Every structure is written in structure tokens, then in C-alpha cells.
Amino acid sequence: MDAGNDVPDQLQRVRPAHLARTTGQSRARRRCVAVVSVHARIVAVAATFLLAAGCGMLDDPVKDRWDSRTEFSSCGEVSLAQGEEIQKQAVREIGCLRRALKSGASAELKITYPTVEGDPIREYYRLTPQSTLEVYTDSTDDRYSNQKWSFAECYSPEWLAEISCDQ
């Protein structure tokens, strides 16, 4: 070991040469490069976010359609537990939709049921004045789905409780 230096000769030789010759100016330059690098990352993240928003990746057009709908008279809300059937648990509410269908009126019904894992799915049945049944499905809380809204439409619904519109 050198008397004027507490660092052993072996460590001095192992240390990269550019670190051994560090000056105040190069430290400042490294700080500047680090700051520019952080700013570049922030700009890249912001650009990615804006690009995703501009491409519609953050939008859900079906949810937007639901949010901007004209509300119809409500037939209520039904929450089903695991294994419960709509035909048994929503007799009054389904009767409301049937009366609307027969009279040519419009109506809405919200049904919430759990997935196998217990995540809630919300379905909104809308009977339009033209006797069309619209079914909006909100799967945003289902961890194992695409977490989006979907839409289906039936033009001549006959039996509202077992509706299966093409999606």
C-alpha cells in the first residue's frame, strides 16, 4: 500500500481508468446525461400514453354508448348469488319487461351475477320502443375477461329470461 493513499495498489489497478481520472466537469456532465435520460423516459411514457389514447385503446365505445343512452323506465335491479337462476329470482322484474314488450313501451333491467371466481358481471336489458332487446354486458370487474363492455341486440325477443342474442 502507498503511504499517501489508503487504497491498496491492487484496487487502484482494478478500478476502471475513466473513474480514476474523474474531474468535476465529467461528474457534472454525467449528472446532466442522467437528467436528460430521465426526461427522455418521461417524454417516452407520455407519448405512449397519448398514442394509446389517440388510437382508442383506452376508450370503450360500448360503455360510451351506454353512458350516452336515453334512459327508459326501470324494471329494477336483481343481484344473483352463485348458482341462482334469473327465472326464479327475478320473476317480478321479468314480468315488467314482458308487459313493456306487449304494450310497445320501453324498459330497462339490471342484473348482476358472479363469475365462477366470484367477480361481478352486470347485464343491462333494454327493451326499446321498437320492441328490440338490447343487452349491454359490463365485464370490467371480471379479472379473467377482457374487462370491457359488450353489446348484443335481438330484434324479435320472445322469451326475455333466456335471451341469447348474437354477440
N, CA, C and O of each residue as an XYZ file, in Angstrom:
668
protein
N       0.828     -1.167      0.000
C       0.000      0.000      0.000
C       0.872      1.230      0.000
O       1.921      1.240      0.646
N       0.478      2.248     -0.692
C       1.190      3.512     -0.772
C       0.943      4.281      0.520
O      -0.170      4.244      1.046
N       1.950      4.978      1.046
C       1.821      5.675      2.320
C       0.846      6.830      2.226
O       0.128      7.094      3.191
N       0.791      7.528      1.106
C      -0.098      8.680      0.966
C      -1.495      8.317      0.492
O      -2.334      9.198      0.306
N      -1.749      7.050      0.297
C      -3.030      6.614     -0.254
C      -3.527      5.424      0.551
O      -2.792      4.457      0.751
N      -4.769      5.487      1.013
C      -5.328      4.392      1.810
C      -5.876      3.257      0.953
O      -6.267      2.223      1.494
N      -5.916      3.417     -0.361
C      -6.453      2.389     -1.247
C      -5.306      1.491     -1.690
O      -4.291      1.980     -2.186
N      -5.459      0.196     -1.518
C      -4.383     -0.723     -1.932
C      -4.116     -0.617     -3.428
O      -5.007     -0.292     -4.212
N      -2.853     -0.902     -3.815
C      -2.453     -0.841     -5.220
C      -3.317     -1.752     -6.085
O      -3.645     -1.394     -7.216
N      -3.690     -2.920     -5.574
C      -4.475     -3.857     -6.369
C      -5.844     -3.257     -6.723
O      -6.320     -3.425     -7.846
N      -6.470     -2.567     -5.780
C      -7.771     -1.967     -6.058
C      -7.644     -0.824     -7.056
O      -8.520     -0.637     -7.901
N      -6.579     -0.073     -6.966
C      -6.387      1.020     -7.908
C      -6.234      0.485     -9.324
O      -6.713      1.099    -10.277
N      -5.577     -0.644     -9.465
C      -5.395     -1.216    -10.799
C      -6.697     -1.809    -11.342
O      -6.915     -1.798    -12.553
N      -7.570     -2.327    -10.462
C      -8.817     -2.948    -10.892
C      -9.838     -1.881    -11.301
O     -10.661     -2.114    -12.186
N      -9.784     -0.746    -10.672
C     -10.725      0.329    -10.942
C     -10.602      0.782    -12.395
O      -9.484      0.925    -12.889
N     -11.713      1.013    -13.098
C     -11.636      1.462    -14.483
C     -10.878      2.780    -14.583
O     -10.971      3.637    -13.704
N     -10.143      2.920    -15.648
C      -9.286      4.084    -15.838
C     -10.093      5.377    -15.865
O      -9.642      6.384    -15.319
N     -11.294      5.378    -16.495
C     -12.060      6.625    -16.579
C     -12.549      7.084    -15.212
O     -12.754      8.281    -15.011
N     -12.743      6.157    -14.255
C     -13.134      6.560    -12.909
C     -11.944      7.109    -12.134
O     -12.110      7.969    -11.269
N     -10.758      6.622    -12.432
C      -9.559      7.105    -11.748
C      -9.244      8.523    -12.161
O      -8.605      9.251    -11.402
N      -9.671      8.942    -13.343
C      -9.364     10.287    -13.832
C     -10.578     11.210    -13.781
O     -10.663     12.155    -14.565
N     -11.501     10.959    -12.888
C     -12.721     11.756    -12.816
C     -12.400     13.179    -12.401
O     -11.654     13.417    -11.451
N     -12.981     14.121    -13.132
C     -12.826     15.533    -12.782
C     -14.200     16.088    -12.445
O     -15.207     15.419    -12.678
N     -14.260     17.272    -11.914
C     -15.528     17.920    -11.605
C     -16.390     18.090    -12.838
O     -17.610     17.944    -12.767
N     -15.779     18.395    -13.953
C     -16.525     18.628    -15.183
C     -17.203     17.337    -15.667
O     -18.349     17.380    -16.115
N     -16.522     16.210    -15.584
C     -17.129     14.972    -16.069
C     -18.254     14.521    -15.137
O     -19.228     13.936    -15.609
N     -18.152     14.770    -13.838
C     -19.255     14.453    -12.924
C     -20.481     15.283    -13.287
O     -21.596     14.765    -13.340
N     -20.273     16.546    -13.531
C     -21.384     17.415    -13.912
C     -22.009     16.938    -15.215
O     -23.228     16.962    -15.389
N     -21.153     16.509    -16.116
C     -21.667     16.020    -17.397
C     -22.470     14.736    -17.194
O     -23.516     14.553    -17.817
N     -21.984     13.845    -16.324
C     -22.732     12.613    -16.050
C     -24.085     12.935    -15.423
O     -25.086     12.305    -15.764
N     -24.130     13.903    -14.517
C     -25.409     14.309    -13.925
C     -26.348     14.844    -14.995
O     -27.539     14.535    -14.993
N     -25.821     15.632    -15.892
C     -26.619     16.200    -16.973
C     -27.182     15.090    -17.863
O     -28.351     15.124    -18.244
N     -26.346     14.116    -18.186
C     -26.787     12.987    -19.008
C     -27.871     12.208    -18.275
O     -28.844     11.776    -18.892
N     -27.714     12.023    -16.958
C     -28.721     11.301    -16.179
C     -30.044     12.063    -16.179
O     -31.105     11.455    -16.324
N     -29.994     13.381    -16.019
C     -31.214     14.194    -16.027
C     -31.881     14.121    -17.395
O     -33.098     13.963    -17.481
N     -31.103     14.234    -18.459
C     -31.650     14.136    -19.816
C     -32.270     12.762    -20.023
O     -33.324     12.644    -20.648
N     -31.624     11.725    -19.502
C     -32.143     10.364    -19.636
C     -33.488     10.224    -18.925
O     -34.403      9.595    -19.456
N     -33.615     10.799    -17.738
C     -34.882     10.748    -17.006
C     -35.958     11.506    -17.778
O     -37.087     11.031    -17.905
N     -35.610     12.680    -18.291
C     -36.575     13.455    -19.075
C     -36.995     12.695    -20.327
O     -38.167     12.715    -20.704
N     -36.060     12.037    -20.962
C     -36.390     11.262    -22.169
C     -37.356     10.133    -21.831
O     -38.272      9.850    -22.603
N     -37.161      9.491    -20.695
C     -38.075      8.416    -20.282
C     -39.470      8.963    -20.018
O     -40.463      8.357    -20.418
N     -39.548     10.110    -19.345
C     -40.847     10.714    -19.055
C     -41.564     11.072    -20.354
O     -42.762     10.827    -20.493
N     -40.839     11.647    -21.296
C     -41.425     12.008    -22.587
C     -41.890     10.745    -23.319
O     -42.957     10.751    -23.934
N     -41.121      9.684    -23.263
C     -41.496      8.429    -23.933
C     -42.764      7.846    -23.329
O     -43.641      7.385    -24.060
N     -42.872      7.858    -22.006
C     -44.073      7.334    -21.347
C     -45.281      8.191    -21.709
O     -46.350      7.661    -22.012
N     -45.118      9.508    -21.680
C     -46.223     10.405    -22.031
C     -46.657     10.199    -23.484
O     -47.851     10.180    -23.782
N     -45.691     10.047    -24.381
C     -46.012      9.827    -25.794
C     -46.760      8.513    -25.985
O     -47.705      8.448    -26.771
N     -46.352      7.478    -25.282
C     -47.029      6.183    -25.370
C     -48.463      6.307    -24.876
O     -49.384      5.775    -25.496
N     -48.654      7.008    -23.764
C     -49.993      7.208    -23.222
C     -50.878      7.962    -24.213
O     -52.016      7.566    -24.463
N     -50.355      9.039    -24.770
C     -51.129      9.820    -25.733
C     -51.435      9.021    -26.990
O     -52.529      9.128    -27.544
N     -50.485      8.227    -27.438
C     -50.707      7.392    -28.608
C     -51.802      6.368    -28.334
O     -52.679      6.148    -29.170
N     -51.749      5.749    -27.165
C     -52.773      4.764    -26.800
C     -54.142      5.427    -26.718
O     -55.132      4.864    -27.185
N     -54.205      6.605    -26.134
C     -55.478      7.318    -26.032
C     -55.979      7.719    -27.421
O     -57.174      7.623    -27.702
N     -55.084      8.160    -28.276
C     -55.460      8.577    -29.623
C     -55.932      7.425    -30.483
O     -56.763      7.611    -31.372
N     -55.414      6.245    -30.231
C     -55.811      5.072    -31.010
C     -57.073      4.426    -30.465
O     -57.561      3.448    -31.031
N     -57.604      4.958    -29.378
C     -58.824      4.395    -28.818
C     -58.585      3.206    -27.919
O     -59.541      2.531    -27.537
N     -57.344      2.922    -27.567
C     -57.067      1.766    -26.730
C     -57.578      1.981    -25.311
O     -57.834      1.011    -24.598
N     -57.729      3.224    -24.891
C     -58.201      3.499    -23.543
C     -59.707      3.712    -23.512
O     -60.299      3.732    -22.433
N     -60.335      3.871    -24.662
C     -61.766      4.088    -24.738
C     -62.489      2.759    -24.823
O     -61.929      1.758    -25.271
N     -63.728      2.762    -24.392
C     -64.589      1.602    -24.554
C     -65.861      2.117    -25.219
O     -66.732      2.663    -24.541
N     -65.981      1.952    -26.536
C     -67.122      2.532    -27.250
C     -68.475      2.002    -26.780
O     -69.472      2.721    -26.846
N     -68.524      0.756    -26.308
C     -69.801      0.231    -25.827
C     -70.183      0.931    -24.521
O     -71.349      1.274    -24.321
N     -69.221      1.141    -23.643
C     -69.506      1.871    -22.400
C     -69.926      3.302    -22.718
O     -70.853      3.831    -22.106
N     -69.248      3.922    -23.669
C     -69.619      5.280    -24.073
C     -71.057      5.307    -24.595
O     -71.814      6.234    -24.308
N     -71.418      4.288    -25.358
C     -72.786      4.198    -25.881
C     -73.777      4.041    -24.731
O     -74.839      4.664    -24.730
N     -73.427      3.206    -23.752
C     -74.296      3.014    -22.588
C     -74.456      4.326    -21.816
O     -75.568      4.702    -21.445
N     -73.357      5.005    -21.580
C     -73.388      6.245    -20.806
C     -74.212      7.335    -21.490
O     -74.801      8.177    -20.812
N     -74.259      7.330    -22.820
C     -74.972      8.385    -23.540
C     -76.385      7.960    -23.959
O     -77.029      8.667    -24.734
N     -76.864      6.847    -23.472
C     -78.175      6.342    -23.863
C     -79.296      7.220    -23.296
O     -79.079      8.001    -22.369
N     -80.470      7.082    -23.855
C     -81.678      7.653    -23.277
C     -82.193      6.635    -22.276
O     -82.438      5.481    -22.629
N     -82.356      7.048    -21.050
C     -82.815      6.096    -20.028
C     -84.291      5.783    -20.225
O     -85.096      6.652    -20.560
N     -84.621      4.514    -20.005
C     -86.004      4.060    -20.068
C     -86.512      3.831    -18.644
O     -85.738      3.869    -17.688
N     -87.797      3.598    -18.516
C     -88.338      3.314    -17.181
C     -87.703      2.029    -16.661
O     -87.433      1.095    -17.416
N     -87.476      2.008    -15.364
C     -86.737      0.901    -14.760
C     -87.660     -0.221    -14.316
O     -88.717      0.004    -13.727
N     -87.225     -1.436    -14.620
C     -87.888     -2.627    -14.093
C     -87.150     -3.127    -12.845
O     -87.480     -4.181    -12.302
N     -86.166     -2.371    -12.403
C     -85.460     -2.702    -11.171
C     -84.076     -3.280    -11.400
O     -83.539     -3.274    -12.508
N     -83.526     -3.777    -10.306
C     -82.201     -4.398    -10.296
C     -82.286     -5.721     -9.562
O     -82.989     -5.846     -8.558
N     -81.572     -6.698    -10.066
C     -81.544     -8.016     -9.438
C     -80.082     -8.413     -9.251
O     -79.278     -8.320    -10.178
N     -79.753     -8.856     -8.042
C     -78.407     -9.379     -7.768
C     -78.533    -10.859     -7.474
O     -79.185    -11.265     -6.512
N     -77.905    -11.652     -8.308
C     -77.948    -13.100     -8.146
C     -76.719    -13.572     -7.396
O     -75.615    -13.072     -7.612
N     -76.914    -14.530     -6.520
C     -75.792    -15.175     -5.840
C     -75.311    -16.330     -6.711
O     -75.959    -16.694     -7.692
N     -74.188    -16.891     -6.348
C     -73.618    -18.011     -7.097
C     -74.650    -19.134     -7.227
O     -75.166    -19.619     -6.219
N     -74.950    -19.543     -8.443
C     -75.862    -20.651     -8.694
C     -77.328    -20.274     -8.781
O     -78.143    -21.120     -9.148
N     -77.699    -19.052     -8.462
C     -79.100    -18.653     -8.558
C     -79.478    -18.421    -10.013
O     -78.650    -18.002    -10.822
N     -80.743    -18.698    -10.338
C     -81.225    -18.548    -11.703
C     -82.125    -17.325    -11.824
O     -82.930    -17.040    -10.938
N     -81.979    -16.618    -12.921
C     -82.749    -15.399    -13.149
C     -84.254    -15.691    -13.171
O     -85.044    -14.881    -12.685
N     -84.656    -16.833    -13.727
C     -86.074    -17.151    -13.843
C     -86.739    -17.270    -12.472
O     -87.929    -16.990    -12.332
N     -85.974    -17.682    -11.464
C     -86.540    -17.854    -10.120
C     -86.375    -16.610     -9.258
O     -87.212    -16.343     -8.396
N     -85.326    -15.858     -9.473
C     -85.018    -14.727     -8.599
C     -85.562    -13.393     -9.111
O     -85.644    -12.430     -8.348
N     -85.932    -13.325    -10.382
C     -86.352    -12.038    -10.963
C     -87.727    -12.140    -11.621
O     -87.939    -11.577    -12.695
N     -88.645    -12.838    -11.001
C     -89.967    -13.056    -11.583
C     -90.683    -11.720    -11.803
O     -91.207    -11.474    -12.889
N     -90.709    -10.873    -10.801
C     -91.396     -9.576    -10.907
C     -90.748     -8.696    -11.972
O     -91.445     -8.056    -12.759
N     -89.410     -8.663    -11.998
C     -88.680     -7.808    -12.933
C     -88.858     -8.276    -14.381
O     -89.010     -7.461    -15.290
N     -88.837     -9.588    -14.581
C     -89.056    -10.132    -15.926
C     -90.489     -9.849    -16.366
O     -90.738     -9.566    -17.538
N     -91.433     -9.927    -15.425
C     -92.830     -9.578    -15.727
C     -92.949     -8.138    -16.205
O     -93.741     -7.833    -17.097
N     -92.161     -7.263    -15.611
C     -92.133     -5.849    -16.026
C     -91.673     -5.730    -17.474
O     -92.279     -4.997    -18.256
N     -90.609     -6.441    -17.840
C     -90.125     -6.410    -19.229
C     -91.154     -7.003    -20.189
O     -91.342     -6.492    -21.293
N     -91.823     -8.084    -19.769
C     -92.842     -8.707    -20.633
C     -94.007     -7.746    -20.890
O     -94.502     -7.645    -22.013
N     -94.436     -7.044    -19.840
C     -95.528     -6.077    -20.008
C     -95.107     -4.964    -20.965
O     -95.901     -4.518    -21.793
N     -93.860     -4.519    -20.849
C     -93.362     -3.482    -21.753
C     -93.332     -4.002    -23.189
O     -93.682     -3.273    -24.116
N     -92.923     -5.241    -23.377
C     -92.881     -5.833    -24.712
C     -94.283     -5.898    -25.318
O     -94.479     -5.560    -26.485
N     -95.258     -6.338    -24.513
C     -96.637     -6.465    -25.016
C     -97.259     -5.111    -25.332
O     -98.037     -4.985    -26.278
N     -96.919     -4.109    -24.546
C     -97.556     -2.799    -24.731
C     -96.773     -1.885    -25.678
O     -97.243     -0.795    -26.004
N     -95.599     -2.306    -26.119
C     -94.784     -1.477    -27.004
C     -94.039     -0.368    -26.273
O     -93.585      0.596    -26.890
N     -93.915     -0.506    -24.969
C     -93.221      0.501    -24.167
C     -91.730      0.155    -24.088
O     -91.291     -0.890    -24.567
N     -90.982      1.044    -23.481
C     -89.548      0.801    -23.279
C     -89.294      0.574    -21.796
O     -90.018      1.091    -20.945
N     -88.263     -0.202    -21.498
C     -87.938     -0.503    -20.099
C     -86.498     -1.010    -20.005
O     -85.910     -1.449    -20.993
N     -85.950     -0.937    -18.797
C     -84.588     -1.416    -18.529
C     -84.581     -2.300    -17.287
O     -85.367     -2.102    -16.360
N     -83.692     -3.263    -17.287
C     -83.496     -4.139    -16.133
C     -82.013     -4.396    -15.977
O     -81.322     -4.716    -16.945
N     -81.523     -4.255    -14.746
C     -80.105     -4.522    -14.450
C     -80.017     -5.824    -13.654
O     -80.713     -6.007    -12.655
N     -79.148     -6.721    -14.118
C     -78.919     -7.984    -13.428
C     -77.427     -8.115    -13.162
O     -76.611     -7.963    -14.071
N     -77.074     -8.399    -11.912
C     -75.680     -8.621    -11.527
C     -75.556    -10.062    -11.066
O     -76.364    -10.547    -10.274
N     -74.543    -10.736    -11.567
C     -74.298    -12.125    -11.160
C     -72.793    -12.353    -11.078
O     -72.016    -11.669    -11.744
N     -72.386    -13.323    -10.254
C     -70.947    -13.576    -10.104
C     -70.424    -14.577    -11.126
O     -71.142    -15.477    -11.562
N     -69.161    -14.404    -11.498
C     -68.475    -15.424    -12.295
C     -68.161    -16.591    -11.372
O     -68.438    -16.528    -10.174
N     -67.593    -17.640    -11.912
C     -67.194    -18.795    -11.108
C     -66.222    -18.362    -10.011
O     -66.251    -18.884     -8.896
N     -65.361    -17.399    -10.348
C     -64.370    -16.913     -9.374
C     -64.963    -15.895     -8.406
O     -64.309    -15.511     -7.437
N     -66.201    -15.453     -8.659
C     -66.855    -14.507     -7.766
C     -66.822    -13.057     -8.220
O     -67.316    -12.181     -7.511
N     -66.251    -12.786     -9.387
C     -66.212    -11.414     -9.893
C     -67.591    -11.031    -10.437
O     -68.252    -11.855    -11.068
N     -68.032     -9.792    -10.201
C     -69.370     -9.406    -10.664
C     -69.421     -9.072    -12.154
O     -68.540     -8.401    -12.692
N     -70.463     -9.552    -12.792
C     -70.800     -9.209    -14.171
C     -72.151     -8.497    -14.089
O     -73.060     -8.954    -13.397
N     -72.273     -7.390    -14.790
C     -73.529     -6.647    -14.815
C     -74.094     -6.683    -16.230
O     -73.407     -6.355    -17.197
N     -75.340     -7.082    -16.333
C     -76.028     -7.069    -17.618
C     -77.200     -6.116    -17.534
O     -77.938     -6.088    -16.550
N     -77.351     -5.345    -18.579
C     -78.440     -4.378    -18.663
C     -79.311     -4.770    -19.846
O     -78.860     -4.739    -20.991
N     -80.546     -5.135    -19.575
C     -81.503     -5.489    -20.615
C     -82.357     -4.259    -20.881
O     -82.981     -3.713    -19.971
N     -82.378     -3.825    -22.150
C     -83.146     -2.637    -22.532
C     -84.127     -3.010    -23.637
O     -83.732     -3.434    -24.723
N     -85.382     -2.847    -23.346
C     -86.410     -3.085    -24.350
C     -86.767     -1.727    -24.946
O     -87.279     -0.850    -24.251
N     -86.495     -1.563    -26.230
C     -86.715     -0.268    -26.891
C     -88.180     -0.142    -27.328
O     -88.902     -1.139    -27.356
N     -88.619      1.063    -27.665
C     -89.985      1.243    -28.165
C     -90.248      0.481    -29.475
O     -91.402      0.242    -29.830
N     -89.195      0.107    -30.181
C     -89.339     -0.666    -31.420
C     -89.356     -2.176    -31.140
O     -89.246     -2.982    -32.064
N     -89.494     -2.553    -29.865
C     -89.520     -3.958    -29.429
C     -88.212     -4.683    -29.721
O     -88.211     -5.890    -29.964
N     -87.124     -3.968    -29.698
C     -85.804     -4.558    -29.832
C     -85.224     -4.703    -28.434
O     -85.335     -3.793    -27.613
N     -84.620     -5.821    -28.169
C     -83.980     -6.013    -26.874
C     -82.487     -5.783    -27.044
O     -81.834     -6.447    -27.850
N     -81.955     -4.845    -26.285
C     -80.518     -4.578    -26.261
C     -79.962     -5.145    -24.966
O     -80.553     -4.992    -23.897
N     -78.819     -5.800    -25.083
C     -78.172     -6.356    -23.896
C     -76.756     -5.793    -23.823
O     -75.917     -6.078    -24.677
N     -76.506     -4.998    -22.801
C     -75.180     -4.451    -22.528
C     -74.592     -5.277    -21.396
O     -75.249     -5.496    -20.378
N     -73.371     -5.730    -21.566
C     -72.703     -6.519    -20.529
C     -71.434     -5.801    -20.098
O     -70.564     -5.492    -20.913
N     -71.350     -5.545    -18.801
C     -70.196     -4.865    -18.211
C     -69.327     -5.913    -17.519
O     -69.682     -6.425    -16.458
N     -68.188     -6.225    -18.132
C     -67.251     -7.214    -17.580
C     -65.991     -6.564    -17.018
O     -64.962     -7.222    -16.867
N     -66.075     -5.277    -16.709
C     -64.867     -4.560    -16.298
C     -64.300     -5.043    -14.966
O     -63.117     -4.839    -14.694
N     -65.120     -5.675    -14.136
C     -64.623     -6.167    -12.847
C     -64.273     -7.652    -12.864
O     -63.914     -8.216    -11.831
N     -64.373     -8.282    -14.021
C     -64.029     -9.703    -14.157
C     -62.544     -9.819    -14.487
O     -62.118     -9.521    -15.603
N     -61.780    -10.248    -13.518
C     -60.320    -10.326    -13.675
C     -59.884    -11.252    -14.805
O     -58.794    -11.081    -15.351
N     -60.703    -12.215    -15.159
C     -60.308    -13.213    -16.152
C     -60.953    -12.989    -17.513
O     -61.003    -13.904    -18.335
N     -61.445    -11.785    -17.753
C     -62.041    -11.471    -19.055
C     -61.235    -10.358    -19.713
O     -60.162     -9.988    -19.237
N     -61.758     -9.838    -20.800
C     -61.090     -8.716    -21.463
C     -61.362     -7.397    -20.743
O     -60.824     -6.361    -21.136
N     -62.178     -7.418    -19.709
C     -62.512     -6.268    -18.858
C     -63.067     -5.106    -19.667
O     -62.682     -3.951    -19.484
N     -63.980     -5.446    -20.564
C     -64.624     -4.442    -21.406
C     -66.133     -4.632    -21.359
O     -66.645     -5.571    -20.750
N     -66.813     -3.734    -22.006
C     -68.247     -3.830    -22.190
C     -68.515     -4.543    -23.520
O     -67.708     -4.470    -24.446
N     -69.657     -5.233    -23.601
C     -70.068     -5.834    -24.871
C     -71.543     -5.509    -25.101
O     -72.251     -5.087    -24.187
N     -71.986     -5.712    -26.328
C     -73.342     -5.349    -26.714
C     -73.914     -6.418    -27.628
O     -73.220     -6.942    -28.500
N     -75.179     -6.735    -27.424
C     -75.896     -7.650    -28.311
C     -77.305     -7.091    -28.494
O     -77.796     -6.317    -27.673
N     -77.935     -7.496    -29.577
C     -79.248     -6.968    -29.902
C     -80.111     -8.083    -30.481
O     -79.657     -8.858    -31.323
N     -81.361     -8.157    -30.020
C     -82.325     -9.113    -30.566
C     -83.490     -8.308    -31.118
O     -84.029     -7.435    -30.438
N     -83.871     -8.600    -32.339
C     -84.926     -7.814    -32.966
C     -86.321     -8.334    -32.678
O     -87.281     -7.567    -32.754
N     -86.465     -9.591    -32.355
C     -87.791    -10.148    -32.042
C     -87.705    -11.036    -30.814
O     -87.836    -12.255    -30.924
N     -87.488    -10.450    -29.652
C     -87.371    -11.293    -28.461
C     -88.710    -11.964    -28.148
O     -89.769    -11.340    -28.224
N     -88.637    -13.230    -27.801
C     -89.846    -13.965    -27.452
C     -89.856    -14.305    -25.966
O     -90.886    -14.185    -25.301
N     -88.729    -14.720    -25.459
C     -88.651    -15.127    -24.057
C     -87.471    -14.389    -23.429
O     -86.315    -14.740    -23.663
N     -87.768    -13.381    -22.643
C     -86.754    -12.473    -22.142
C     -85.808    -13.105    -21.123
O     -84.659    -12.678    -21.010
N     -86.254    -14.090    -20.398
C     -85.418    -14.638    -19.328
C     -84.276    -15.495    -19.845
O     -83.267    -15.655    -19.159
N     -84.413    -16.036    -21.015
C     -83.334    -16.872    -21.560
C     -82.850    -16.295    -22.863
O     -82.738    -17.005    -23.863
N     -82.570    -15.041    -22.858
C     -82.165    -14.336    -24.062
C     -80.762    -14.745    -24.464
O     -79.883    -14.836    -23.606
N     -80.535    -14.987    -25.697
C     -79.183    -15.256    -26.179
C     -79.031    -14.599    -27.531
O     -79.161    -15.238    -28.574
N     -78.757    -13.328    -27.492
C     -78.542    -12.577    -28.724
C     -77.152    -12.885    -29.245
O     -76.248    -13.189    -28.467
N     -76.974    -12.807    -30.565
C     -75.632    -12.979    -31.131
C     -74.777    -11.798    -30.717
O     -75.189    -10.644    -30.827
N     -73.587    -12.104    -30.240
C     -72.694    -11.021    -29.811
C     -71.538    -10.886    -30.740
O     -70.681    -10.026    -30.539
